[in-house]
Amino acid sequence: MPTPHGPSPTRMYRERKVALPSYFLPQSPAMRRFLEDLAPFVVCDRPLFLFGEPGSGKTFLAQAIHNASARHAGPFEHVNAAETDEHLLRSEWFGHKKGAFTGATEDHKGKFAQAHGGTLFLDEMLELSAPDQARLLRAIEMREVLPV
């Protein structure tokens, strides 16, 4: 059944016969079901949120999804919010123009622009302040990024 944003992920998956990489050989039935449920979203051009404890394999899974997607030829950019300096966050993520602040001696493409045509994996988002989470959510929802 089509959604307001186009065909359903399951229909797109069936039509393209996309599968997650073969190096996923899950032993447990629960993990096999999880990967079967996840596979249709590989063909989507929508944000996908992966939740899990640190060390649970989110980065590995995100890279596998990227590799199986139509965006596989584009870059895979991994950003860890816990490692990003709070004062440089907007500049690092959204980019900046030359002269925007002291030390901005040239234009800088942010992670969103660097990942264009590929995948941007945002990790440890709960480490961000509420205003920074709101900025990030707006960029994701609007698909619009304005450099500093």
N, C-alpha and C positions, 0 to 999 in steps of 0.2 A: 504494500500500500504506500503510495507516495506521501511524503511529508511536506509541510510548507516549504521545505528547503530542497526538494527534489526527491528522487527515489530513496527508498529505505536502504540502510546499510546492508541488511541481509540480502535484499534483491541485487544490489550492486556486487556483493561478494559472490553470490551464486553465478552471476553473469560473467564475472572476470575469473572465477576459479582461483582466487588468491589463497595462498596458504602461508602460515608462519614458517620460518625456516626449519629445516629438518633437524637442526641440532637441538630442537625442543623435543625431547623424548621423555615426556612425563611418565612417572611410574604410578602415581596415584590417580584414581578415577576423578577425584575432585579437580586436580590440576588439568587433566585432559578436558573436562567440561569447561573449565575456566578459559583455556586456550581456544576451544571451539566457539565459546560465546564471544571471545575477543576478536577472533579472526575477521568477522564481517566489518569491523570498524577500521581495518587496515585500509580499505578503499575509500574511506570518508575524507573529506577535506574540512574536518571540524576539529575543534580542540578536544583532546582526550585527556582525562585526568586519571592518573594512577596513584593510588594511595597505598601506603605500606610503611612498615617500620624501616629505619635505616638498616641497610644490609639485606633487605628482602629481595633485591633484584630489579628494582624499578628502572635503573639505568640500562641494565642488560635487556629488559623487556622493551623499553622505549627504542633502543637501538635496533632490536629485531623487528619491531613494527615499522620503523623507518626503512630498514633494508627491504622489507616485503612490500612497501607502499609504492605508489607512482612517484613519490618524491625521492626515491632512493638515489637518484643521480645527483641530487642537491646536497648541500652540506647538512651535517648533523651537529648542531650547536648545543652544548650542555652548559647550563648556567646554574651554579649552586648559590642560592641566596645567602646561605650562612657564610660564604666566603667573599661576598661582595661588600665592599666598603659602603656604608650607609650614605655617606656624603657624595659618593661617586655613582650611586646606583642608577639614577636617571640617565646620566651621561653614558654609562657602560651599556645599559639596556636599550636606550632610545637614540643614542648618538648625540653629537653636539656640533655646532657650527664654530668656525674659527672666531676667536674673540668673545665667545659667549661668557667666559669667566677667565680669571687669571690662570694662565697656564694652558689655555686652549689655543695653541699656536697653529693648528690646522683642523680642518673638518675631520670628524671621526664617525664612522659607521657603527651604530650600536649592534647588539646581538640580534635584535629583531631583523635589521637590514642584512646582517651577515648570514642569517639563516634563510633569507628569502629564496623560495623555490625548494627548500628542504624542510628540516624539522628543527624546531626550537624546543629543547627539553628543559623545563624550569623545575629545579629541584629544591627541596627544603623551603617551600614558600611560607610555611607557618612561622619561619624565623623573621619574616618581614614585619615592619610596623603596619598598623591598620591603614594609614594613608598610602603607604607604598603598595600594599595589597590592592587597594582601590585603584591606584594608577595602573597597575598591571592588569587588573580585571577589565578596566576600560579599554586598554590597548588590545586585549584579546577579543573582547566583545565587538568593538568598533572596527577592528582590523585596520587601525590607523595609528601611526606612531609619529609624533612630532619631536624632532631633535631639540635639545636644549639650546 
